[in-house]
Amino acid sequence: MGAAEEAAAVADTDNTTEPQQPKALVRRTVPNALIVAAAAYVVADVEGSRNARKVRGALVTGTLTENHANITTFAKTQKFFISYVHLSRPVRALPTHAVALGHFERVEIVLRARVEQFFKSLAAVETILVAANRKRGDA
């Protein structure tokens, strides 16, 4: 019997010895600074995502809303284009012309809805200003 086998036999017969825990179960203390830094990272990531949604909402709808069908459409298209521009991602074949054109058309539709409303509002404001700036005697 080897030394390891003898130690195991003695440990089996001696109920007062504590069994050894596997390394995965050994408790370790995490420095408080690391916990604080991790929590700050999570908060910043969540806040950054929320801010990105608000910026997208402002671009697409003109408000800081985060939930709108056009925002979702724009976000999906934005994600599509970003997947082709970052150098940290694996190189892959470019999309076909038809696929890229479909995404460009989606962006155009979403932004056209926003821009057309702006120019309609601008035209209405200009009409009101012309009428308001007329002298009472002018007709």
N, CA, C and O atoms as CSV, one atom per row, in Angstrom:
chain,resi,resn,atom,element,x,y,z
A,1,MET,N,N,0.854,-1.161,0.000
A,1,MET,CA,C,0.000,0.000,0.000
A,1,MET,C,C,0.901,1.224,0.000
A,1,MET,O,O,1.853,1.303,0.776
A,2,GLY,N,N,0.586,2.213,-0.904
A,2,GLY,CA,C,1.391,3.422,-0.988
A,2,GLY,C,C,0.990,4.423,0.084
A,2,GLY,O,O,0.014,4.226,0.806
A,3,ALA,N,N,1.773,5.517,0.175
A,3,ALA,CA,C,1.533,6.531,1.205
A,3,ALA,C,C,0.170,7.199,1.002
A,3,ALA,O,O,-0.533,7.478,1.973
A,4,ALA,N,N,-0.198,7.451,-0.234
A,4,ALA,CA,C,-1.484,8.085,-0.506
A,4,ALA,C,C,-2.634,7.170,-0.132
A,4,ALA,O,O,-3.651,7.618,0.399
A,5,GLU,N,N,-2.466,5.873,-0.415
A,5,GLU,CA,C,-3.524,4.912,-0.083
A,5,GLU,C,C,-3.664,4.765,1.421
A,5,GLU,O,O,-4.778,4.631,1.927
A,6,GLU,N,N,-2.531,4.790,2.155
A,6,GLU,CA,C,-2.574,4.698,3.617
A,6,GLU,C,C,-3.280,5.915,4.211
A,6,GLU,O,O,-4.092,5.780,5.127
A,7,ALA,N,N,-2.970,7.102,3.690
A,7,ALA,CA,C,-3.595,8.320,4.188
A,7,ALA,C,C,-5.094,8.285,3.938
A,7,ALA,O,O,-5.876,8.738,4.773
A,8,ALA,N,N,-5.495,7.753,2.799
A,8,ALA,CA,C,-6.919,7.647,2.485
A,8,ALA,C,C,-7.595,6.659,3.410
A,8,ALA,O,O,-8.718,6.896,3.855
A,9,ALA,N,N,-6.920,5.539,3.710
A,9,ALA,CA,C,-7.493,4.535,4.608
A,9,ALA,C,C,-7.633,5.088,6.011
A,9,ALA,O,O,-8.638,4.846,6.679
A,10,VAL,N,N,-6.617,5.841,6.471
A,10,VAL,CA,C,-6.676,6.429,7.816
A,10,VAL,C,C,-7.793,7.459,7.868
A,10,VAL,O,O,-8.521,7.535,8.858
A,11,ALA,N,N,-7.935,8.254,6.807
A,11,ALA,CA,C,-8.971,9.276,6.775
A,11,ALA,C,C,-10.356,8.648,6.779
A,11,ALA,O,O,-11.296,9.208,7.343
A,12,ASP,N,N,-10.483,7.449,6.131
A,12,ASP,CA,C,-11.773,6.773,6.100
A,12,ASP,C,C,-12.151,6.264,7.484
A,12,ASP,O,O,-13.326,6.290,7.848
A,13,THR,N,N,-11.177,5.804,8.259
A,13,THR,CA,C,-11.475,5.250,9.573
A,13,THR,C,C,-11.573,6.324,10.638
A,13,THR,O,O,-12.190,6.106,11.680
A,14,ASP,N,N,-10.970,7.488,10.393
A,14,ASP,CA,C,-10.978,8.566,11.373
A,14,ASP,C,C,-12.075,9.567,10.991
A,14,ASP,O,O,-11.917,10.334,10.042
A,15,ASN,N,N,-13.165,9.555,11.721
A,15,ASN,CA,C,-14.298,10.422,11.404
A,15,ASN,C,C,-14.094,11.868,11.850
A,15,ASN,O,O,-14.934,12.721,11.561
A,16,THR,N,N,-13.010,12.157,12.540
A,16,THR,CA,C,-12.793,13.517,13.030
A,16,THR,C,C,-12.141,14.417,11.995
A,16,THR,O,O,-12.176,15.640,12.131
A,17,THR,N,N,-11.542,13.827,10.953
A,17,THR,CA,C,-10.896,14.672,9.936
A,17,THR,C,C,-11.948,15.185,8.959
A,17,THR,O,O,-12.897,14.484,8.607
A,18,GLU,N,N,-11.749,16.430,8.535
A,18,GLU,CA,C,-12.671,17.036,7.565
A,18,GLU,C,C,-12.280,16.615,6.162
A,18,GLU,O,O,-11.094,16.604,5.833
A,19,PRO,N,N,-13.250,16.268,5.327
A,19,PRO,CA,C,-12.908,15.913,3.944
A,19,PRO,C,C,-12.403,17.143,3.216
A,19,PRO,O,O,-12.831,18.265,3.486
A,20,GLN,N,N,-11.484,16.912,2.286
A,20,GLN,CA,C,-10.969,18.016,1.492
A,20,GLN,C,C,-12.001,18.421,0.450
A,20,GLN,O,O,-12.619,17.579,-0.202
A,21,GLN,N,N,-12.172,19.734,0.312
A,21,GLN,CA,C,-13.114,20.223,-0.682
A,21,GLN,C,C,-12.402,20.389,-2.021
A,21,GLN,O,O,-11.229,20.757,-2.070
A,22,PRO,N,N,-13.115,20.117,-3.090
A,22,PRO,CA,C,-12.514,20.382,-4.406
A,22,PRO,C,C,-12.225,21.869,-4.526
A,22,PRO,O,O,-12.877,22.686,-3.876
A,23,LYS,N,N,-11.252,22.220,-5.352
A,23,LYS,CA,C,-10.854,23.616,-5.499
A,23,LYS,C,C,-12.009,24.511,-5.950
A,23,LYS,O,O,-12.045,25.688,-5.592
A,24,ALA,N,N,-12.942,23.982,-6.720
A,24,ALA,CA,C,-14.058,24.783,-7.203
A,24,ALA,C,C,-14.958,25.245,-6.058
A,24,ALA,O,O,-15.644,26.259,-6.189
A,25,LEU,N,N,-14.966,24.518,-4.938
A,25,LEU,CA,C,-15.840,24.858,-3.825
A,25,LEU,C,C,-15.149,25.704,-2.764
A,25,LEU,O,O,-15.798,26.152,-1.819
A,26,VAL,N,N,-13.855,25.931,-2.901
A,26,VAL,CA,C,-13.137,26.722,-1.916
A,26,VAL,C,C,-13.605,28.167,-2.018
A,26,VAL,O,O,-13.640,28.735,-3.110
A,27,ARG,N,N,-13.963,28.759,-0.890
A,27,ARG,CA,C,-14.449,30.139,-0.895
A,27,ARG,C,C,-13.280,31.098,-1.052
A,27,ARG,O,O,-12.214,30.908,-0.466
A,28,ARG,N,N,-13.497,32.107,-1.836
A,28,ARG,CA,C,-12.495,33.138,-2.036
A,28,ARG,C,C,-13.176,34.482,-1.783
A,28,ARG,O,O,-14.368,34.647,-2.041
A,29,THR,N,N,-12.424,35.404,-1.290
A,29,THR,CA,C,-12.986,36.733,-1.093
A,29,THR,C,C,-12.643,37.595,-2.293
A,29,THR,O,O,-11.534,37.539,-2.824
A,30,VAL,N,N,-13.607,38.385,-2.705
A,30,VAL,CA,C,-13.420,39.295,-3.838
A,30,VAL,C,C,-13.201,40.687,-3.267
A,30,VAL,O,O,-13.977,41.143,-2.428
A,31,PRO,N,N,-12.154,41.362,-3.713
A,31,PRO,CA,C,-11.920,42.714,-3.200
A,31,PRO,C,C,-13.126,43.620,-3.470
A,31,PRO,O,O,-13.737,43.563,-4.537
A,32,ASN,N,N,-13.448,44.446,-2.493
A,32,ASN,CA,C,-14.588,45.345,-2.604
A,32,ASN,C,C,-14.442,46.277,-3.806
A,32,ASN,O,O,-15.429,46.582,-4.476
A,33,ALA,N,N,-13.234,46.725,-4.081
A,33,ALA,CA,C,-13.005,47.628,-5.211
A,33,ALA,C,C,-13.417,46.964,-6.530
A,33,ALA,O,O,-13.942,47.627,-7.425
A,34,LEU,N,N,-13.177,45.660,-6.644
A,34,LEU,CA,C,-13.553,44.940,-7.858
A,34,LEU,C,C,-15.074,44.855,-7.984
A,34,LEU,O,O,-15.613,44.996,-9.082
A,35,ILE,N,N,-15.756,44.629,-6.889
A,35,ILE,CA,C,-17.223,44.564,-6.912
A,35,ILE,C,C,-17.799,45.927,-7.297
A,35,ILE,O,O,-18.722,46.005,-8.107
A,36,VAL,N,N,-17.255,47.000,-6.717
A,36,VAL,CA,C,-17.720,48.350,-7.026
A,36,VAL,C,C,-17.474,48.663,-8.497
A,36,VAL,O,O,-18.343,49.229,-9.161
A,37,ALA,N,N,-16.311,48.304,-9.010
A,37,ALA,CA,C,-15.987,48.569,-10.412
A,37,ALA,C,C,-16.913,47.784,-11.344
A,37,ALA,O,O,-17.368,48.316,-12.356
A,38,ALA,N,N,-17.192,46.529,-11.009
A,38,ALA,CA,C,-18.087,45.712,-11.834
A,38,ALA,C,C,-19.502,46.288,-11.831
A,38,ALA,O,O,-20.162,46.337,-12.870
A,39,ALA,N,N,-19.960,46.721,-10.664
A,39,ALA,CA,C,-21.296,47.315,-10.573
A,39,ALA,C,C,-21.363,48.601,-11.385
A,39,ALA,O,O,-22.351,48.847,-12.077
A,40,ALA,N,N,-20.323,49.420,-11.305
A,40,ALA,CA,C,-20.292,50.672,-12.070
A,40,ALA,C,C,-20.307,50.380,-13.572
A,40,ALA,O,O,-20.945,51.101,-14.338
A,41,TYR,N,N,-19.615,49.340,-13.986
A,41,TYR,CA,C,-19.593,48.964,-15.396
A,41,TYR,C,C,-20.992,48.562,-15.869
A,41,TYR,O,O,-21.436,48.977,-16.940
A,42,VAL,N,N,-21.670,47.765,-15.074
A,42,VAL,CA,C,-23.017,47.312,-15.442
A,42,VAL,C,C,-23.964,48.502,-15.535
A,42,VAL,O,O,-24.741,48.608,-16.484
A,43,VAL,N,N,-23.900,49.394,-14.554
A,43,VAL,CA,C,-24.756,50.585,-14.564
A,43,VAL,C,C,-24.460,51.436,-15.798
A,43,VAL,O,O,-25.384,51.900,-16.466
A,44,ALA,N,N,-23.185,51.643,-16.102
A,44,ALA,CA,C,-22.806,52.456,-17.263
A,44,ALA,C,C,-23.270,51.795,-18.557
A,44,ALA,O,O,-23.721,52.482,-19.474
A,45,ASP,N,N,-23.164,50.472,-18.641
A,45,ASP,CA,C,-23.589,49.761,-19.841
A,45,ASP,C,C,-25.089,49.884,-20.046
A,45,ASP,O,O,-25.550,50.129,-21.161
A,46,VAL,N,N,-25.850,49.716,-18.975
A,46,VAL,CA,C,-27.310,49.845,-19.063
A,46,VAL,C,C,-27.687,51.280,-19.431
A,46,VAL,O,O,-28.535,51.503,-20.295
A,47,GLU,N,N,-27.056,52.247,-18.772
A,47,GLU,CA,C,-27.339,53.658,-19.052
A,47,GLU,C,C,-26.935,54.007,-20.483
A,47,GLU,O,O,-27.649,54.742,-21.166
A,48,GLY,N,N,-25.800,53.489,-20.939
A,48,GLY,CA,C,-25.362,53.740,-22.317
A,48,GLY,C,C,-26.347,53.175,-23.326
A,48,GLY,O,O,-26.639,53.817,-24.335
A,49,SER,N,N,-26.862,51.979,-23.065
A,49,SER,CA,C,-27.852,51.386,-23.967
A,49,SER,C,C,-29.124,52.215,-23.978
A,49,SER,O,O,-29.718,52.436,-25.033
A,50,ARG,N,N,-29.543,52.672,-22.803
A,50,ARG,CA,C,-30.745,53.501,-22.710
A,50,ARG,C,C,-30.537,54.815,-23.465
A,50,ARG,O,O,-31.417,55.262,-24.202
A,51,ASN,N,N,-29.379,55.421,-23.279
A,51,ASN,CA,C,-29.087,56.681,-23.982
A,51,ASN,C,C,-29.052,56.472,-25.491
A,51,ASN,O,O,-29.534,57.316,-26.246
A,52,ALA,N,N,-28.485,55.355,-25.932
A,52,ALA,CA,C,-28.438,55.061,-27.366
A,52,ALA,C,C,-29.849,54.925,-27.922
A,52,ALA,O,O,-30.130,55.393,-29.025
A,53,ARG,N,N,-30.737,54.287,-27.166
A,53,ARG,CA,C,-32.125,54.163,-27.619
A,53,ARG,C,C,-32.803,55.532,-27.678
A,53,ARG,O,O,-33.586,55.804,-28.588
A,54,LYS,N,N,-32.499,56.394,-26.699
A,54,LYS,CA,C,-33.088,57.739,-26.697
A,54,LYS,C,C,-32.568,58.567,-27.877
A,54,LYS,O,O,-33.330,59.293,-28.515
A,55,VAL,N,N,-31.286,58.455,-28.158
A,55,VAL,CA,C,-30.712,59.183,-29.301
A,55,VAL,C,C,-31.354,58.683,-30.587
A,55,VAL,O,O,-31.715,59.476,-31.456
A,56,ARG,N,N,-31.493,57.382,-30.705
A,56,ARG,CA,C,-32.133,56.813,-31.888
A,56,ARG,C,C,-33.575,57.309,-31.977
A,56,ARG,O,O,-34.057,57.633,-33.062
A,57,GLY,N,N,-34.260,57.367,-30.836
A,57,GLY,CA,C,-35.637,57.863,-30.813
A,57,GLY,C,C,-35.716,59.313,-31.248
A,57,GLY,O,O,-36.615,59.691,-31.999
A,58,ALA,N,N,-34.774,60.133,-30.776
A,58,ALA,CA,C,-34.755,61.547,-31.153
A,58,ALA,C,C,-34.532,61.694,-32.657
A,58,ALA,O,O,-35.148,62.547,-33.297
A,59,LEU,N,N,-33.662,60.875,-33.214
A,59,LEU,CA,C,-33.387,60.934,-34.648
A,59,LEU,C,C,-34.606,60.496,-35.458
A,59,LEU,O,O,-34.974,61.140,-36.440
A,60,VAL,N,N,-35.217,59.408,-35.040
A,60,VAL,CA,C,-36.277,58.806,-35.840
A,60,VAL,C,C,-37.633,59.474,-35.625
A,60,VAL,O,O,-38.378,59.676,-36.584
A,61,THR,N,N,-37.965,59.820,-34.370
A,61,THR,CA,C,-39.306,60.343,-34.090
A,61,THR,C,C,-39.313,61.804,-33.661
A,61,THR,O,O,-40.361,62.449,-33.690
A,62,GLY,N,N,-38.165,62.332,-33.267
A,62,GLY,CA,C,-38.123,63.709,-32.787
A,62,GLY,C,C,-38.404,63.829,-31.305
A,62,GLY,O,O,-38.478,64.938,-30.775
A,63,THR,N,N,-38.561,62.699,-30.625
A,63,THR,CA,C,-38.782,62.697,-29.185
A,63,THR,C,C,-37.797,61.726,-28.545
A,63,THR,O,O,-37.114,60.967,-29.234
A,64,LEU,N,N,-37.737,61.762,-27.228
A,64,LEU,CA,C,-36.818,60.855,-26.529
A,64,LEU,C,C,-37.464,59.508,-26.226
A,64,LEU,O,O,-37.030,58.793,-25.323
A,65,THR,N,N,-38.478,59.175,-26.965
A,65,THR,CA,C,-39.141,57.893,-26.766
A,65,THR,C,C,-38.201,56.750,-27.138
A,65,THR,O,O,-37.334,56.898,-27.999
A,66,GLU,N,N,-38.384,55.624,-26.485
A,66,GLU,CA,C,-37.537,54.462,-26.783
A,66,GLU,C,C,-38.325,53.362,-27.496
A,66,GLU,O,O,-37.739,52.426,-28.039
A,67,ASN,N,N,-39.643,53.478,-27.494
A,67,ASN,CA,C,-40.486,52.413,-28.049
A,67,ASN,C,C,-41.352,52.960,-29.179
A,67,ASN,O,O,-42.318,53.687,-28.948
A,68,HIS,N,N,-40.994,52.603,-30.378
A,68,HIS,CA,C,-41.749,53.002,-31.562
A,68,HIS,C,C,-41.337,52.043,-32.667
A,68,HIS,O,O,-40.176,51.643,-32.744
A,69,ALA,N,N,-42.268,51.681,-33.506
A,69,ALA,CA,C,-41.969,50.713,-34.574
A,69,ALA,C,C,-40.841,51.194,-35.481
A,69,ALA,O,O,-39.991,50.401,-35.884
A,70,ASN,N,N,-40.827,52.485,-35.804
A,70,ASN,CA,C,-39.769,53.003,-36.674
A,70,ASN,C,C,-38.404,52.956,-35.999
A,70,ASN,O,O,-37.388,52.776,-36.672
A,71,ILE,N,N,-38.367,53.113,-34.689
A,71,ILE,CA,C,-37.095,53.033,-33.967
A,71,ILE,C,C,-36.551,51.608,-34.042
A,71,ILE,O,O,-35.355,51.404,-34.249
A,72,THR,N,N,-37.424,50.637,-33.874
A,72,THR,CA,C,-37.012,49.230,-33.957
A,72,THR,C,C,-36.480,48.911,-35.355
A,72,THR,O,O,-35.444,48.262,-35.501
A,73,THR,N,N,-37.190,49.366,-36.366
A,73,THR,CA,C,-36.752,49.144,-37.750
A,73,THR,C,C,-35.390,49.784,-37.994
A,73,THR,O,O,-34.492,49.164,-38.565
A,74,PHE,N,N,-35.251,51.029,-37.556
A,74,PHE,CA,C,-33.992,51.741,-37.740
A,74,PHE,C,C,-32.860,51.036,-36.990
A,74,PHE,O,O,-31.755,50.912,-37.520
A,75,ALA,N,N,-33.121,50.573,-35.765
A,75,ALA,CA,C,-32.105,49.896,-34.966
A,75,ALA,C,C,-31.624,48.609,-35.645
A,75,ALA,O,O,-30.427,48.323,-35.660
A,76,LYS,N,N,-32.544,47.850,-36.198
A,76,LYS,CA,C,-32.173,46.609,-36.897
A,76,LYS,C,C,-31.300,46.909,-38.115
A,76,LYS,O,O,-30.320,46.212,-38.379
A,77,THR,N,N,-31.668,47.945,-38.842
A,77,THR,CA,C,-30.891,48.318,-40.024
A,77,THR,C,C,-29.529,48.857,-39.626
A,77,THR,O,O,-28.523,48.557,-40.269
A,78,GLN,N,N,-29.498,49.651,-38.566
A,78,GLN,CA,C,-28.224,50.177,-38.056
A,78,GLN,C,C,-27.310,49.014,-37.632
A,78,GLN,O,O,-26.115,49.020,-37.927
A,79,LYS,N,N,-27.873,48.038,-36.952
A,79,LYS,CA,C,-27.094,46.863,-36.525
A,79,LYS,C,C,-26.539,46.115,-37.742
A,79,LYS,O,O,-25.402,45.643,-37.723
A,80,PHE,N,N,-27.345,46.012,-38.792
A,80,PHE,CA,C,-26.902,45.357,-40.017
A,80,PHE,C,C,-25.666,46.047,-40.585
A,80,PHE,O,O,-24.675,45.387,-40.901
A,81,PHE,N,N,-25.722,47.382,-40.716
A,81,PHE,CA,C,-24.588,48.110,-41.288
A,81,PHE,C,C,-23.372,48.068,-40.366
A,81,PHE,O,O,-22.246,47.925,-40.841
A,82,ILE,N,N,-23.579,48.189,-39.079
A,82,ILE,CA,C,-22.459,48.153,-38.134
A,82,ILE,C,C,-21.752,46.801,-38.180
A,82,ILE,O,O,-20.544,46.719,-37.962
A,83,SER,N,N,-22.503,45.751,-38.464
A,83,SER,CA,C,-21.872,44.425,-38.514
A,83,SER,C,C,-20.861,44.305,-39.642
A,83,SER,O,O,-20.074,43.359,-39.665
A,84,TYR,N,N,-20.868,45.249,-40.579
A,84,TYR,CA,C,-19.913,45.221,-41.686
A,84,TYR,C,C,-18.785,46.234,-41.544
A,84,TYR,O,O,-17.856,46.219,-42.351
A,85,VAL,N,N,-18.833,47.108,-40.552
A,85,VAL,CA,C,-17.839,48.171,-40.509
A,85,VAL,C,C,-16.792,48.033,-39.413
A,85,VAL,O,O,-15.712,48.610,-39.537
A,86,HIS,N,N,-17.063,47.308,-38.372
A,86,HIS,CA,C,-16.095,47.223,-37.281
A,86,HIS,C,C,-14.994,46.210,-37.592
A,86,HIS,O,O,-15.264,45.057,-37.927
A,87,LEU,N,N,-13.771,46.662,-37.474
A,87,LEU,CA,C,-12.635,45.809,-37.822
A,87,LEU,C,C,-12.407,44.699,-36.803
A,87,LEU,O,O,-11.696,43.738,-37.097
A,88,SER,N,N,-12.987,44.807,-35.626
A,88,SER,CA,C,-12.793,43.788,-34.600
A,88,SER,C,C,-13.606,42.528,-34.895
A,88,SER,O,O,-13.398,41.490,-34.266
A,89,ARG,N,N,-14.510,42.618,-35.832
A,89,ARG,CA,C,-15.342,41.465,-36.178
A,89,ARG,C,C,-14.687,40.674,-37.299
A,89,ARG,O,O,-13.900,41.218,-38.074
A,90,PRO,N,N,-15.010,39.402,-37.384
A,90,PRO,CA,C,-14.410,38.600,-38.461
A,90,PRO,C,C,-14.789,39.138,-39.836
A,90,PRO,O,O,-15.893,39.644,-40.042
A,91,VAL,N,N,-13.859,39.019,-40.762
A,91,VAL,CA,C,-14.099,39.461,-42.133
A,91,VAL,C,C,-15.101,38.505,-42.763
A,91,VAL,O,O,-15.007,37.288,-42.603
A,92,ARG,N,N,-16.045,39.067,-43.471
A,92,ARG,CA,C,-17.027,38.227,-44.164
A,92,ARG,C,C,-17.398,38.888,-45.476
A,92,ARG,O,O,-17.091,40.057,-45.714
A,93,ALA,N,N,-18.058,38.125,-46.314
A,93,ALA,CA,C,-18.434,38.638,-47.627
A,93,ALA,C,C,-19.451,39.765,-47.463
A,93,ALA,O,O,-20.297,39.733,-46.569
A,94,LEU,N,N,-19.352,40.744,-48.329
A,94,LEU,CA,C,-20.301,41.846,-48.305
A,94,LEU,C,C,-21.690,41.347,-48.715
A,94,LEU,O,O,-21.803,40.349,-49.426
A,95,PRO,N,N,-22.745,42.035,-48.270
A,95,PRO,CA,C,-24.096,41.604,-48.657
A,95,PRO,C,C,-24.315,41.849,-50.143
A,95,PRO,O,O,-23.620,42.646,-50.773
A,96,THR,N,N,-25.277,41.159,-50.671
A,96,THR,CA,C,-25.609,41.371,-52.086
A,96,THR,C,C,-26.183,42.774,-52.259
A,96,THR,O,O,-26.605,43.416,-51.297
A,97,HIS,N,N,-26.187,43.223,-53.489
A,97,HIS,CA,C,-26.724,44.550,-53.786
A,97,HIS,C,C,-28.182,44.651,-53.335
A,97,HIS,O,O,-28.587,45.663,-52.763
A,98,ALA,N,N,-28.959,43.618,-53.587
A,98,ALA,CA,C,-30.383,43.635,-53.243
A,98,ALA,C,C,-30.584,43.736,-51.725
A,98,ALA,O,O,-31.457,44.472,-51.263
A,99,VAL,N,N,-29.787,43.006,-50.957
A,99,VAL,CA,C,-29.907,43.042,-49.491
A,99,VAL,C,C,-29.530,44.427,-48.970
A,99,VAL,O,O,-30.253,44.998,-48.154
A,100,ALA,N,N,-28.406,44.968,-49.434
A,100,ALA,CA,C,-27.977,46.301,-48.996
A,100,ALA,C,C,-29.006,47.348,-49.405
A,100,ALA,O,O,-29.324,48.237,-48.616
A,101,LEU,N,N,-29.527,47.258,-50.620
A,101,LEU,CA,C,-30.524,48.208,-51.095
A,101,LEU,C,C,-31.778,48.164,-50.221
A,101,LEU,O,O,-32.370,49.201,-49.922
A,102,GLY,N,N,-32.174,46.971,-49.816
A,102,GLY,CA,C,-33.339,46.832,-48.935
A,102,GLY,C,C,-33.139,47.575,-47.619
A,102,GLY,O,O,-34.057,48.230,-47.125
A,103,HIS,N,N,-31.945,47.474,-47.057
A,103,HIS,CA,C,-31.655,48.180,-45.804
A,103,HIS,C,C,-31.584,49.690,-46.016
A,103,HIS,O,O,-32.059,50.453,-45.175
A,104,PHE,N,N,-31.002,50.127,-47.120
A,104,PHE,CA,C,-30.971,51.567,-47.417
A,104,PHE,C,C,-32.393,52.110,-47.583
A,104,PHE,O,O,-32.702,53.211,-47.126
A,105,GLU,N,N,-33.243,51.335,-48.235
A,105,GLU,CA,C,-34.626,51.782,-48.426
A,105,GLU,C,C,-35.356,51.896,-47.092
A,105,GLU,O,O,-36.153,52.814,-46.897
A,106,ARG,N,N,-35.087,50.958,-46.164
A,106,ARG,CA,C,-35.705,51.036,-44.839
A,106,ARG,C,C,-35.290,52.301,-44.111
A,106,ARG,O,O,-36.120,52.979,-43.505
A,107,VAL,N,N,-33.994,52.620,-44.173
A,107,VAL,CA,C,-33.513,53.856,-43.534
A,107,VAL,C,C,-34.190,55.058,-44.181
A,107,VAL,O,O,-34.622,55.980,-43.489
A,108,GLU,N,N,-34.282,55.046,-45.495
A,108,GLU,CA,C,-34.909,56.165,-46.201
A,108,GLU,C,C,-36.371,56.332,-45.797
A,108,GLU,O,O,-36.825,57.456,-45.579
A,109,ILE,N,N,-37.107,55.241,-45.696
A,109,ILE,CA,C,-38.520,55.303,-45.322
A,109,ILE,C,C,-38.683,55.868,-43.912
A,109,ILE,O,O,-39.530,56.728,-43.670
A,110,VAL,N,N,-37.865,55.374,-42.992
A,110,VAL,CA,C,-37.954,55.832,-41.599
A,110,VAL,C,C,-37.604,57.309,-41.498
A,110,VAL,O,O,-38.324,58.076,-40.857
A,111,LEU,N,N,-36.511,57.710,-42.122
A,111,LEU,CA,C,-36.089,59.107,-42.026
A,111,LEU,C,C,-36.998,60.040,-42.836
A,111,LEU,O,O,-37.209,61.189,-42.450
A,112,ARG,N,N,-37.530,59.549,-43.948
A,112,ARG,CA,C,-38.439,60.379,-44.736
A,112,ARG,C,C,-39.682,60.729,-43.921
A,112,ARG,O,O,-40.165,61.859,-43.990
A,113,ALA,N,N,-40.197,59.792,-43.164
A,113,ALA,CA,C,-41.359,60.068,-42.317
A,113,ALA,C,C,-41.050,61.209,-41.351
A,113,ALA,O,O,-41.890,62.076,-41.111
A,114,ARG,N,N,-39.863,61.201,-40.811
A,114,ARG,CA,C,-39.442,62.252,-39.859
A,114,ARG,C,C,-39.215,63.583,-40.568
A,114,ARG,O,O,-39.705,64.616,-40.111
A,115,VAL,N,N,-38.486,63.572,-41.666
A,115,VAL,CA,C,-38.122,64.794,-42.372
A,115,VAL,C,C,-39.346,65.432,-43.026
A,115,VAL,O,O,-39.499,66.653,-42.972
A,116,GLU,N,N,-40.215,64.638,-43.638
A,116,GLU,CA,C,-41.403,65.198,-44.274
A,116,GLU,C,C,-42.280,65.911,-43.248
A,116,GLU,O,O,-42.815,66.985,-43.525
A,117,GLN,N,N,-42.428,65.319,-42.071
A,117,GLN,CA,C,-43.228,65.961,-41.022
A,117,GLN,C,C,-42.593,67.293,-40.613
A,117,GLN,O,O,-43.293,68.276,-40.373
A,118,PHE,N,N,-41.263,67.310,-40.536
A,118,PHE,CA,C,-40.568,68.545,-40.182
A,118,PHE,C,C,-40.864,69.640,-41.206
A,118,PHE,O,O,-41.195,70.764,-40.828
A,119,PHE,N,N,-40.748,69.325,-42.492
A,119,PHE,CA,C,-40.953,70.340,-43.519
A,119,PHE,C,C,-42.422,70.761,-43.624
A,119,PHE,O,O,-42.707,71.916,-43.938
A,120,LYS,N,N,-43.349,69.846,-43.366
A,120,LYS,CA,C,-44.758,70.231,-43.324
A,120,LYS,C,C,-44.992,71.217,-42.177
A,120,LYS,O,O,-45.689,72.219,-42.337
A,121,SER,N,N,-44.403,70.920,-41.027
A,121,SER,CA,C,-44.535,71.819,-39.874
A,121,SER,C,C,-43.871,73.160,-40.170
A,121,SER,O,O,-44.414,74.210,-39.828
A,122,LEU,N,N,-42.712,73.130,-40.798
A,122,LEU,CA,C,-42.001,74.361,-41.137
A,122,LEU,C,C,-42.835,75.219,-42.079
A,122,LEU,O,O,-42.925,76.433,-41.891
A,123,ALA,N,N,-43.445,74.608,-43.088
A,123,ALA,CA,C,-44.286,75.350,-44.029
A,123,ALA,C,C,-45.469,75.973,-43.302
A,123,ALA,O,O,-45.835,77.112,-43.590
A,124,ALA,N,N,-46.064,75.259,-42.377
A,124,ALA,CA,C,-47.197,75.799,-41.615
A,124,ALA,C,C,-46.752,76.977,-40.754
A,124,ALA,O,O,-47.454,77.985,-40.664
A,125,VAL,N,N,-45.591,76.851,-40.123
A,125,VAL,CA,C,-45.071,77.944,-39.289
A,125,VAL,C,C,-44.770,79.168,-40.154
A,125,VAL,O,O,-45.076,80.293,-39.758
A,126,GLU,N,N,-44.177,78.961,-41.325
A,126,GLU,CA,C,-43.872,80.085,-42.211
A,126,GLU,C,C,-45.144,80.784,-42.677
A,126,GLU,O,O,-45.171,82.011,-42.767
A,127,THR,N,N,-46.182,80.040,-42.969
A,127,THR,CA,C,-47.463,80.617,-43.363
A,127,THR,C,C,-48.034,81.470,-42.232
A,127,THR,O,O,-48.527,82.575,-42.462
A,128,ILE,N,N,-47.961,80.947,-41.017
A,128,ILE,CA,C,-48.450,81.692,-39.844
A,128,ILE,C,C,-47.624,82.960,-39.642
A,128,ILE,O,O,-48.178,84.019,-39.346
A,129,LEU,N,N,-46.304,82.860,-39.800
A,129,LEU,CA,C,-45.446,84.035,-39.620
A,129,LEU,C,C,-45.730,85.115,-40.653
A,129,LEU,O,O,-45.747,86.299,-40.317
A,130,VAL,N,N,-45.955,84.726,-41.906
A,130,VAL,CA,C,-46.269,85.698,-42.955
A,130,VAL,C,C,-47.563,86.412,-42.592
A,130,VAL,O,O,-47.652,87.635,-42.690
A,131,ALA,N,N,-48.559,85.647,-42.174
A,131,ALA,CA,C,-49.852,86.259,-41.816
A,131,ALA,C,C,-49.702,87.150,-40.584
A,131,ALA,O,O,-50.309,88.220,-40.524
A,132,ALA,N,N,-48.924,86.738,-39.627
A,132,ALA,CA,C,-48.762,87.499,-38.387
A,132,ALA,C,C,-47.952,88.765,-38.615
A,132,ALA,O,O,-48.153,89.758,-37.917
A,133,ASN,N,N,-47.051,88.747,-39.568
A,133,ASN,CA,C,-46.182,89.898,-39.813
A,133,ASN,C,C,-46.780,90.914,-40.792
A,133,ASN,O,O,-46.183,91.968,-41.014
A,134,ARG,N,N,-47.919,90.627,-41.367
A,134,ARG,CA,C,-48.582,91.588,-42.262
A,134,ARG,C,C,-49.104,92.754,-41.433
A,134,ARG,O,O,-49.536,92.597,-40.291
A,135,LYS,N,N,-49.047,93.892,-42.033
A,135,LYS,CA,C,-49.644,95.058,-41.381
A,135,LYS,C,C,-51.159,94.930,-41.479
A,135,LYS,O,O,-51.676,94.310,-42.409
A,136,ARG,N,N,-51.844,95.495,-40.554
A,136,ARG,CA,C,-53.294,95.362,-40.524
A,136,ARG,C,C,-53.943,95.876,-41.807
A,136,ARG,O,O,-54.957,95.328,-42.238
A,137,GLY,N,N,-53.402,96.879,-42.404
A,137,GLY,CA,C,-53.996,97.442,-43.617
A,137,GLY,C,C,-53.711,96.595,-44.840
A,137,GLY,O,O,-54.419,96.709,-45.840
A,138,ASP,N,N,-52.671,95.729,-44.787
A,138,ASP,CA,C,-52.338,94.873,-45.937
A,138,ASP,C,C,-53.312,93.709,-45.990
A,138,ASP,O,O,-53.718,93.176,-44.957
A,139,ALA,N,N,-53.668,93.335,-47.163
A,139,ALA,CA,C,-54.563,92.197,-47.259
A,139,ALA,C,C,-54.059,91.173,-48.205
A,139,ALA,O,O,-54.703,90.143,-48.401
